[in-house]
Amino acid sequence: MSSLVDYYGEACKLQGFEPRKGIEETLSKIEEGKAVILTAPTGYGKTSLTYALGLASLRGNGHFDRVIHVLPLRSIVQDLTSKLENFMRLAGYSNTVVGAYDMDFHDTPYFLRKVNVTTLDSFVLNMFKLPVSEITRGMKGMGTHYEVPRGAIYSSVVVFDEFHLFSDDGGKDKSLTSVIASLRGLGAMQVPFVIMTATLPGSLRDLIKEELEDVVEVVEVKDNFKIERDVSVDFVDELDFNKLDRRTLVVMNTRKGAITAYQEAKKAGLSPVLIHSKFSAMDRRRKVDEIKNAKLVISTQVIEAGIDVSFDVLYTEAAPLPNLVQRAGRVARYGGQGEVHILPFSGHVYDRNDVETSLEIVRREGKLDSSLMSSFNTSYILNSDLLFSLNILDEGPFFSSEATAKLLKKECSITRETSLIMGFPQGCRSSACGIPLTEDEAKDLLERGAKPLRDGELVDWKPGNLCLSIDFMLKGIDGISVDYNQEVGAIL
C-alpha cells in the first residue's frame, strides 16, 4: 500500500506542481497519528494536500476512508469543488467522487462522498447531531439520521482550511468555540485532522494546543519556503482611480465601502469587477471567473480565501495583520514586483486596537508578509457555556438531534456563519439565486416592508418568540424577497 507522501508525489506530477516539504511532513505526521497545524505562506499550494488525501481515500490507506475539507466561506465552496473535480478526472476518476455541502446546497448528504467540501456551519451541525439535510425535521422534534454523518466524520481525515477566518471578531467567539469543540471531539476519537493557514497568531496557536492537550497531540509544521517577490508597502490617504495603470485589487472592510469604491471607479471610466458576500451563488461563480482576467477588482474580505489570483497592485483598507497578510498575498503571488498601499481604517468590522497594533508592526518592519505573524497577538475568548454544551452533546450517547435543536433555539446560531435565512430576488427561488442574510439584515428588511416567501409565494408573517431564522424554519418559510442588482448585489 502506498504511503500518503507517495500519493502526494503522484498528485504533484499530475498537476505539474513542485512538491513542498511542509506538505510531505504533514502527511507523515498524519500517518504517525498526530494532529497537525500546517503554517505556510500564501501561494504555497496548501490545497494540493487535499488532492493527495483524496487519492489516498480512493486507492486505500490505513488511516481514513474519506476526506472532509472545511472552509470558512460559502462563496469559495464551489470553486474548490470544481478544482477537485477537475483533478479527479485527471487522475482517472469520475467527478462524482467529489461533493459540495453547505447550508443551502448539498449534493453529498451526510458527507458520504470520498472527497467532501463544506462550510464550518454545516460541518458543526453534522458533527453535533443535527444533520443539515434534515435540520427542519430535527428542529420540529422529529428523528434524524444524525449518526450517518457522524460516522462519515469519524472515518475521515478533516482539513480546516483558511483557519484564520474561523475567528476574526474577538469577544466570546462562537465560531472559534465551535471549531475547538469539533477539534476536541475529533481528537478524542483519534480522527486525523489538519489546520491550514498562512496567518496563525501565536496566541491562537497556543489556545488550540492548550484546549486539546488532554485529547490529542498537536504538532506544528512550518515551511519557510519563499516565492521571490519584491513588494513595496506604504500608507496613503486616498485612492485615485484616475492613476491606476496596472492590474489592481482594492479591498474594503465593508460591503458598503466596496460598493462606494466600485461606483467611484465606474465614474472614472473604468470597468471594475465587484465581489462581496451578498451576490447570489450563480453570480458569485461568474464573478470568480471574471476576476481571473479583470484589470481592476474591488472586493471585501471574501477575496482573502480560496480565490487563487495575482495582482500587481493592492489598495487595502487598514485591518488586523492576518487579514492584511492574506490580502497582500494576492500581490505578485507567483513572484515578481508589486505594490501594497494601505488606506485609513473606517472603524468598522474589526477591533481598532488590533488594527492599530498591526499598522505599527507594518510600519516598523517595512514589509507585509507571513513572517510578521510572530509579532502579532490578540486575545481569544471562548464561549465557555457553548463549549461545555457541545462537548456534552458530542460525548453523551443519550443526546440526540432534539438536544442540539434546543441548543440552537437558545443560541440562534452555533457558528458565526450559520445563516439560515436566505434572500431571493424577484423571479428566482432556487438555491442558485439565494443570498445569505444575517439575522439583523433580515429583520431590517422586514421592518422596511420586505415579505417572507413560502413555496415561491409572498406571505404575511408575525414575529414569534424565537429568533428569526428558527421561526422561519419551523413555519416553513423559505426566505425573504430582496431587491437585487446583478452589478452590485442585494440591495440591503
C-alpha positions in Angstrom: 0.0 0.0 0.0 1.4 3.4 -1.0 2.2 6.0 1.7 0.5 9.3 1.8 3.7 11.0 0.6 3.6 8.7 -2.4 0.1 9.8 -3.2 1.2 13.4 -2.8 4.0 12.8 -5.3 1.6 11.4 -7.8 -0.8 14.4 -7.3 2.0 16.8 -7.9 3.1 15.0 -11.0 -0.5 15.1 -12.4 -0.8 18.8 -11.7 2.7 19.8 -12.6 3.4 21.0 -9.1 6.7 21.2 -7.3 6.3 19.0 -4.1 6.5 21.0 -0.9 8.4 19.8 2.2 5.8 21.1 4.6 3.0 19.1 2.9 5.2 15.9 2.9 5.9 16.4 6.6 2.2 17.0 7.3 1.3 13.7 5.6 4.0 11.8 7.5 2.6 13.2 10.8 -0.9 12.1 9.9 0.5 8.6 9.4 2.0 8.9 12.9 -1.4 9.6 14.4 -0.7 13.3 15.1 -3.0 16.3 14.6 -1.2 18.9 12.5 -1.1 22.7 12.3 0.4 23.5 8.9 1.6 27.1 8.5 2.9 28.1 5.1 2.9 31.3 3.1 0.2 32.4 0.7 0.7 30.9 -2.8 2.3 27.8 -1.3 -0.1 25.3 -2.8 -1.6 24.1 0.5 -4.8 22.8 -1.3 -2.7 20.1 -3.0 -2.7 18.4 0.4 -6.4 17.6 -0.2 -5.6 16.3 -3.7 -3.2 13.8 -2.2 -5.7 12.8 0.6 -8.4 12.3 -2.0 -6.2 9.9 -3.9 -5.4 8.0 -0.7 -9.1 7.7 0.1 -9.8 6.2 -3.3 -6.9 3.9 -3.5 -6.7 2.8 0.1 -4.7 3.6 3.2 -4.8 2.6 6.8 -5.8 5.9 8.3 -9.1 7.2 6.9 -11.8 6.3 4.4 -12.8 9.8 3.1 -11.8 13.5 3.2 -13.8 16.4 4.5 -12.4 19.8 3.6 -13.9 22.6 5.8 -13.9 26.2 4.5 -14.9 29.4 6.3 -16.9 31.0 3.5 -19.7 29.6 1.3 -18.5 31.7 -1.6 -15.5 29.5 -2.2 -17.0 26.1 -1.7 -18.0 25.7 -5.4 -14.6 27.0 -6.6 -12.7 24.4 -4.6 -15.2 21.7 -5.6 -14.6 22.4 -9.3 -10.8 22.2 -8.8 -11.1 18.9 -7.0 -13.5 17.5 -9.7 -11.0 18.5 -12.4 -8.2 16.9 -10.5 -10.1 13.7 -10.1 -10.9 13.5 -13.8 -7.2 14.0 -14.5 -6.5 11.1 -12.1 -8.9 8.9 -14.0 -12.0 9.1 -11.7 -15.5 10.4 -12.1 -16.1 13.8 -10.7 -18.9 12.3 -8.7 -16.4 11.2 -6.1 -16.3 14.9 -5.0 -19.3 16.6 -3.4 -20.2 20.0 -2.1 -22.2 20.6 1.0 -23.4 23.8 2.7 -26.5 25.3 4.3 -28.4 25.8 1.1 -26.8 23.3 -1.3 -25.8 19.7 -0.7 -25.1 17.1 -3.4 -23.4 14.9 -0.8 -25.8 14.3 2.0 -24.2 13.1 5.2 -20.6 13.5 3.8 -20.7 10.2 2.1 -18.6 11.1 -1.0 -14.9 10.2 -1.0 -14.0 13.9 -1.0 -16.4 16.4 0.6 -16.1 20.2 0.6 -18.2 22.0 3.2 -18.5 25.1 5.3 -17.9 25.4 9.0 -21.6 25.9 9.9 -22.6 22.7 8.0 -19.7 20.7 9.5 -20.5 21.7 13.0 -24.2 20.9 12.8 -23.5 17.5 11.3 -20.8 16.9 13.9 -23.1 17.7 16.8 -26.1 15.6 15.7 -28.3 18.0 13.7 -27.8 17.0 10.0 -28.2 20.0 7.7 -30.2 17.9 5.2 -32.7 17.1 8.0 -32.5 20.2 10.0 -36.2 21.1 9.7 -37.2 17.6 11.0 -34.7 18.0 13.9 -36.0 21.4 14.8 -39.5 20.1 14.9 -38.5 17.3 17.4 -38.7 14.6 14.8 -36.0 11.9 14.5 -33.0 12.3 12.2 -30.2 10.1 10.9 -27.6 12.0 12.8 -25.2 9.1 13.3 -24.8 8.7 9.5 -22.8 12.0 9.0 -21.1 11.5 12.4 -20.0 8.0 11.2 -18.7 9.6 8.0 -16.8 12.2 10.0 -15.3 9.7 12.3 -13.9 7.7 9.4 -12.4 10.7 7.7 -9.4 13.0 7.7 -10.7 16.6 8.2 -8.9 19.6 6.8 -9.7 23.0 8.3 -8.6 25.5 5.6 -8.0 29.2 6.0 -8.2 28.8 9.7 -7.6 32.5 10.4 -11.1 33.2 9.1 -12.7 30.9 11.6 -12.1 33.6 14.2 -11.8 37.3 13.4 -14.1 39.2 15.7 -12.8 38.8 19.3 -15.2 38.6 22.2 -16.8 35.3 23.2 -16.4 33.9 19.7 -19.0 31.3 18.7 -17.1 30.4 15.6 -13.8 29.6 17.3 -15.6 27.9 20.2 -17.5 25.6 17.8 -14.2 24.8 16.0 -12.4 24.0 19.2 -15.3 21.8 20.3 -15.1 20.0 17.0 -11.3 19.5 17.2 -11.7 18.1 20.7 -14.3 15.6 19.5 -12.2 14.6 16.6 -9.1 14.2 18.7 -10.8 12.1 21.3 -11.9 9.7 18.6 -8.4 9.7 17.0 -9.8 11.2 13.8 -6.8 12.8 11.9 -7.2 16.5 11.2 -5.1 19.3 9.7 -5.4 23.0 10.4 -4.1 25.1 7.5 -3.3 28.8 7.3 -0.7 31.3 6.3 -1.5 33.5 9.2 -1.9 32.0 12.6 -1.3 34.3 15.6 0.8 32.8 18.3 -1.9 33.3 20.9 -4.4 31.3 18.8 -1.9 28.5 18.2 -1.3 28.4 22.0 -5.0 28.3 22.7 -5.5 25.4 20.3 -2.8 23.3 21.9 -4.0 24.1 25.4 -7.6 23.2 24.7 -6.6 19.9 23.0 -3.6 18.7 25.1 -5.7 16.2 27.1 -7.2 14.5 24.0 -4.6 14.6 21.1 -1.0 15.6 20.4 -0.9 18.7 18.1 2.3 19.2 16.2 3.3 22.2 14.1 4.7 22.0 10.6 6.2 25.2 9.2 7.8 25.7 5.8 9.6 29.0 5.3 9.5 28.5 1.6 9.6 31.8 -0.2 8.5 32.9 -3.6 10.9 35.6 -5.0 8.7 38.7 -4.6 9.6 42.3 -4.3 6.6 44.0 -2.8 6.7 47.6 -1.6 4.4 48.8 1.2 3.3 52.3 2.0 0.4 54.2 3.6 -1.9 56.5 1.6 -4.8 58.8 2.5 -7.0 58.1 -0.5 -7.3 56.1 -3.7 -7.3 57.9 -7.0 -8.8 55.7 -9.7 -7.6 58.0 -12.4 -4.0 56.9 -11.7 -4.4 53.2 -12.0 -2.4 51.7 -14.8 -1.6 48.1 -13.7 -3.7 45.1 -12.6 -5.1 46.3 -9.3 -7.1 44.8 -6.4 -9.0 47.1 -4.0 -10.1 45.5 -0.7 -12.5 47.3 1.7 -13.6 46.1 5.1 -17.4 46.5 4.4 -19.7 45.8 1.6 -20.8 49.5 1.6 -17.3 50.6 1.3 -16.6 48.2 -1.6 -19.8 49.4 -3.5 -18.8 53.0 -3.0 -15.3 52.3 -4.4 -16.9 50.4 -7.3 -19.2 53.4 -8.1 -16.2 55.8 -8.0 -14.2 53.6 -10.3 -17.1 53.5 -12.8 -17.3 57.3 -12.7 -13.6 57.4 -13.6 -14.4 55.4 -16.7 -13.0 52.1 -15.5 -14.6 48.6 -15.8 -14.1 47.0 -12.4 -15.4 43.6 -11.2 -17.1 43.9 -7.8 -17.3 40.9 -5.5 -18.7 40.5 -1.9 -20.8 38.1 0.1 -24.2 39.4 -1.0 -24.2 38.1 -4.5 -26.2 35.0 -5.5 -24.3 31.8 -5.8 -24.8 31.9 -9.6 -23.4 35.4 -9.9 -20.5 34.7 -7.5 -19.3 31.9 -9.7 -19.5 34.2 -12.7 -17.5 36.9 -10.9 -14.8 34.5 -9.8 -14.3 33.6 -13.5 -14.2 37.3 -14.4 -11.7 38.1 -11.7 -9.0 36.0 -13.4 -8.7 38.4 -16.3 -10.0 41.7 -14.9 -7.7 44.7 -14.7 -9.5 46.1 -11.6 -11.2 44.1 -8.9 -13.0 45.6 -5.9 -13.8 43.3 -3.0 -14.4 42.8 0.6 -12.5 40.2 2.7 -14.1 37.4 0.7 -11.0 37.7 -1.6 -8.8 36.5 1.3 -9.7 32.9 1.0 -9.8 30.3 -1.8 -9.5 32.6 -4.8 -6.2 31.9 -6.5 -5.4 35.1 -8.4 -2.5 37.5 -8.6 -2.4 41.3 -8.9 0.3 43.9 -9.5 -1.1 46.5 -7.0 -3.2 46.3 -3.9 -5.1 49.1 -2.2 -6.4 47.8 1.1 -8.3 49.4 4.0 -6.4 49.0 7.2 -7.3 45.8 9.0 -5.7 43.3 11.5 -2.4 41.8 10.5 -3.8 38.3 9.5 -6.2 40.0 7.0 -3.5 42.3 5.7 -1.1 39.4 5.1 -3.8 37.4 3.2 -4.7 40.4 1.1 -1.0 41.2 0.3 -0.6 37.6 -0.6 -2.6 38.3 -3.7 0.1 40.7 -5.0 2.9 39.1 -7.1 1.6 35.8 -5.9 3.8 33.8 -8.2 6.8 36.1 -8.0 7.9 39.4 -9.3 7.3 43.0 -8.2 4.2 44.5 -6.7 2.9 47.4 -4.6 0.7 47.5 -1.4 -1.0 50.7 -0.4 -2.8 50.8 3.0 -5.8 53.1 3.3 -7.1 54.6 6.6 -9.3 52.4 8.8 -13.0 53.3 8.6 -13.7 52.0 12.1 -16.0 49.1 11.1 -15.9 45.3 11.4 -12.5 45.0 13.2 -11.2 45.9 16.7 -9.5 49.2 16.5 -6.7 48.2 18.9 -5.9 45.1 16.7 -5.8 47.3 13.6 -3.5 49.9 15.2 -1.2 47.3 16.6 -1.0 45.7 13.2 -0.2 49.0 11.4 2.6 49.7 14.0 4.2 46.3 13.1 4.0 47.0 9.4 5.5 50.5 9.8 8.3 49.2 11.9 9.2 46.2 9.7 8.5 48.0 6.4 7.0 44.8 4.8 3.9 42.8 4.8 4.1 39.0 4.7 3.6 36.0 6.9 6.9 36.4 8.7 5.3 39.3 10.7 2.7 36.9 12.3 5.1 36.1 15.2 4.9 39.8 16.2 1.1 39.8 16.3 -1.0 38.5 19.2 -4.6 39.2 20.1 -6.9 37.8 22.8 -9.3 35.0 22.1 -12.1 34.3 24.5 -14.1 31.1 24.1 -17.8 30.9 24.9 -17.5 28.5 27.9 -21.2 27.7 28.1 -21.4 26.8 24.4 -18.2 24.8 24.6 -19.5 22.8 27.5 -22.8 22.2 25.8 -21.2 21.0 22.5 -18.8 18.7 24.4 -21.7 17.1 26.3 -23.7 16.7 23.1 -20.8 15.0 21.4 -19.9 12.7 24.2 -23.4 11.8 25.6 -24.8 8.7 23.9 -28.3 9.6 25.0 -28.3 13.1 23.5 -29.9 13.2 20.0 -30.9 15.9 17.5 -33.6 17.0 19.8 -30.9 18.2 22.3 -29.0 20.0 19.6 -32.2 21.6 18.4 -32.8 23.0 21.9 -29.3 24.5 22.0 -29.8 26.0 18.5 -33.1 27.6 19.6 -31.4 29.1 22.6 -28.2 30.3 20.8 -29.9 31.1 17.4 -26.6 30.1 15.8 -23.7 27.8 16.9 -21.2 29.4 14.5 -20.6 32.8 13.1 -21.5 31.9 9.5 -24.8 30.0 10.2 -27.1 32.0 8.0 -30.4 30.1 8.0 -32.2 33.0 6.3 -32.0 33.3 2.5 -32.9 36.3 0.4 -34.3 35.7 -3.0 -34.5 38.2 -5.9 -37.7 38.6 -7.8 -38.4 35.8 -10.3 -36.0 33.2 -8.9 -36.4 31.0 -5.9 -33.7 28.3 -6.5 -30.7 27.9 -4.2 -28.5 29.3 -7.1 -30.2 32.6 -6.7 -30.2 32.7 -2.9 -28.3 35.4 -0.9 -27.3 34.5 2.7 -28.6 37.1 5.2 -27.7 37.6 8.8 -30.5 37.8 11.4 -30.1 41.6 11.7 -30.2 42.1 7.9 -33.3 40.0 7.6 -35.1 41.9 10.4 -34.2 45.2 8.9 -35.6 44.2 5.5 -38.9 43.0 7.2 -39.2 46.3 9.1 -38.8 48.1 5.8 -41.6 46.1 4.2 -40.0 43.1 2.6 -42.2 40.0 2.5 -41.3 36.4 3.5 -41.6 33.6 0.9 -43.2 30.2 1.3 -43.3 27.9 -1.7 -42.5 30.8 -4.0 -45.4 32.9 -2.8 -45.2 36.1 -0.7 -46.9 35.6 2.7 -47.8 37.7 5.7 -45.8 36.9 8.9 -45.8 38.0 12.5 -42.7 37.7 14.7 -42.7 35.0 17.3 -40.6 34.4 20.5 -37.8 32.6 18.7 -35.0 34.1 16.7 -36.0 34.8 13.1 -34.0 32.0 11.4 -35.5 29.3 13.7 -39.0 30.8 13.5 -38.9 30.8 9.7 -37.7 27.2 9.6 -40.5 26.0 11.9 -43.1 27.8 9.8 -41.9 26.5 6.5 -40.8 30.0 5.3 -38.1 29.7 2.6 -36.6 33.2 2.9 -37.3 36.9 2.2 -37.8 38.8 -1.0 -34.9 41.2 -1.7 -34.2 43.8 -4.3 -31.3 42.6 -6.3 -29.0 44.1 -8.9 -26.5 41.8 -10.8 -24.0 44.6 -10.8 -23.9 45.5 -7.1 -25.7 42.5 -5.4 -28.5 42.5 -2.9 -29.9 46.0 -2.0 -30.0 45.9 1.8 
